[in-house]
Amino acid sequence: MASSKLLSCDGHFDFIMDMLVKQRNNREYCDVTLVAEGQKFPAHRAILAASSKYFHTMFSSQMKEKFEKEIRIKEVTKVAMKQVIAFIYTNKVLLSEENIDEVLHAASLMQVQDLLALVIQYLSDEISPMNCLHYRQLGILYSLNDLISECDRCIWENFDEVSAQEKFLDIDEVEIEKLISSDELVVESEEVVYECLVGWVKHDLETRKQYFPTLFKHLRLQYVEIDYLSKYIRK
């Protein structure tokens, strides 16, 4: 009696996905069209549902989109949709400073978890003093705690440069207290922290002056030059 063997073919799944890409490009067997900003993206419901919790819920419920041939995705730009579809069918995505915000929003909204992981990886790898405040805000907006931590580290290590940026003035009182109170804060001099704090308060004086006493307590006065302390801070 012949023995049983479980065999597999290398490259079979890659071949299947290549064929699905060709079918989509030729609009063969596509049973749904996604529309973003007027641009149409033909696709297969089964592929979308397998890749996205958003589409799985849409197609498995009694939502009207389940029965429609064209589905308008109003919250997603055509630039982002192009990258989402490309990733779903090819496992590749082209990310850049120009499209990262839009793709992050789309991946989060449509719950394409593998794509979202790549977006977070891109953001983490590209963090710099020039963009860390913006990336940090994205982290807060989409509850990406690891990204927030990486941005905080960049801010602490480059505080002199980062705190001089206009965008720094948009940080709220809770966040600025977290940043200036950390033991990881690296500055050329404590005067930088003081001037940053004063500038932040003056940016919206009526609202923020109430927070000054609390924030001032985090200033390390023992590291401030006596002349500066007398001429500016005491005054």
N, C-alpha and C positions, 0 to 999 in steps of 0.2 A: 504494500500500500504506500503510495507516494506521500511524503511529508508535506505539511502546509507551510507556506512561506508568505510573510507579509512584505511586499515589495513596494518601492516608490521610485518615481522618475524625477531625477534632478532637473530643475528648471521648468517643471510643469506649471507651477503657479505663476512664474514669470511669463510663460507663454500665454497663459489665460489672460493675465492683466494686459499684456501687449495687444491681444486680440480685442479686449474690451476698449482699449484706447482707440484702436482703429475703428471699431464700431461707433464709438462716440464721435470721432472726427467725421465719419461718413454718415452720421445720424441714423445708423442701423440699429434696430431693436431698442432704441431709446424710447422710454415711455413717459418721460417727464422733461420739461424744460424750465430751468431756473432763470429768472429775469432779475438783473441787478442794474439799476440806473439805465434801463432800456436795452441793455445788452443781454442776448440770450445764450444760455449754456445748456445744451442737450445733455441728458444723463440717464442713468438707469436707476429706478427707484431702489432696487435691491442693493446696489452698490452704495448708494447714499445712506440707506438705512443701516447697512452693516458698518459704515464708517462714522456715523454721527448719531448721537442720542437724540439730537434735535429732530432729524429727519425720521428716525425710527418712531419717535412719539407721534410725529405728524402723520405718518403713513399707517400707523397701527391703530389710530384713534378714529373718531367720527368727525374730525375736523374737516371743513370743506375742502382744504387743500388735498385731502386724500383722493378726491375724485377729479381734480383739475389737471389738465394737460400742461398748463403753464402756471408757475407759482412765483409770485413777485416777492423778493426778499428785500424789503424796504430799508432795513437797518444795515445792509452790507453794500459796500461800493463794488463797482465792476472790477476794479483793480484787485481788491481782496478776494472776490469770488473766483477770479481767474486762478489765483494761487491756491485757494482751497480745493477747487476741482482738480487742478494739476496734482496736488498732493494726494488726493483720494485715489486717483487713477495711476499715478506713477511713483508715489512715495518720495517725490522730490518737490521742494518749494524754494523759490528765489526770494530771499529776504534782503531788505536794504533799509537805510535810514528813512527813505521816502515812503515805504509802504508798511513798515513794521507796526505802526499804530492801527492801521486799517485791518491788517491780517490778524493781529492779536484780538481785535474786537470781533472779527468774523469767527475765528477759531473758538473763542470763548462763547459767543452766542450760539453757534451751531454745535458746540460740544464735541469738536473733533479733537479728542484728547492727545493723540500722538502728535498732531500738528501743533497743538498748544505747547506741548513739551519742547518741541523744536524752537518755537518762538521764544520761550523762556530761556532756553540755552543760548540763542542768538543774543538776546538782551544782556544776559549775564556776561557773555564773552566780550561784548562791545561797550561795557560801562566805562566811562571816562569822566574826568572832572567837568567836561563841557556838557554832557548829557545826563549825568547821574540824577539831577533834580527832576528832569522830565521822566526818566525811567522809573524813578521812585514813585512819582505820581501815578504812573501806569500800574505799578505794583499795588498801590493802595486802592486804586479804582477796581482792579480785578482780583484783589485779595491774594496776591502772589507774595507770600511772606518771605520766601527765600530770596526773591529779587529785591525786596525792600531791604533785607539784611545786607546784601551785596552793595546796594547803593549807599546805605548808611556807612559802610566801611570806607567806600570811596570818598564820601563827604568828610568823614573824620580825618582821613589821611591827607586830604587836600583842602582843608577848611579855608585857608587864606584865599585860595583861588575861587572856590565854590561860593563862599559867602559874599563875594564881591559881585556876583551875578544878580541881575534884576529879578530873575525868577525866584531867588532865595526869599525875597520879600513876600512871596505868596504863601509861604509855609505858615500853618496855623500855630497857635500858642502851645499846643500839646507836642507837636512835632519839633518845634525849635527848642523846647525845654529838653526833650529827649536827646537832641543833638549836642547842645552845649554842656549838658550835665555829665556826659559820658567820660569815663576815664581813658577811652581810646582816642579822644580828641587830640589832634596834633596841630599846633599853631606856632608860627614864628615868635609871637609874643601874645600875652594875655590881652594886650590892648586891642588886638584884632577882634577878639570875642566881644569886648565892651563896645567897640564901634559898630560891630555887626548888630548887637542887641539894640543900641540906640537907633540905628538906621531902620531896623525892623519896626520898632515902636513908632517912630515918626512917620512911617509910611501910612499908618492909619491911626493917628494919635488918639482921637476920641475913643476909639474902640479898644486900642491896645495898651493905653497907659496904665490900665488897671493890672496888667500882667507884669509890669516892670519890676515891682518889688520882689515877686516870686522868682523871676528869671535872674535878677541881679544877684540873688543868693548863691547862684552857681558860678559866679565869677571868682576866679582864684586870685584874690587880691594880693596874696603873698608873692605872686610872680609879676606884679605890676611895678614898674619903675616909680620911685618916690615922687619924682618931679611930675610925672604924668598923673599920678594919683592926686596930687595936690592941685595941679593946674586944671584938670579936666573932670575927673570923677568926683572929687570932693565938691567942686563947684556945681 
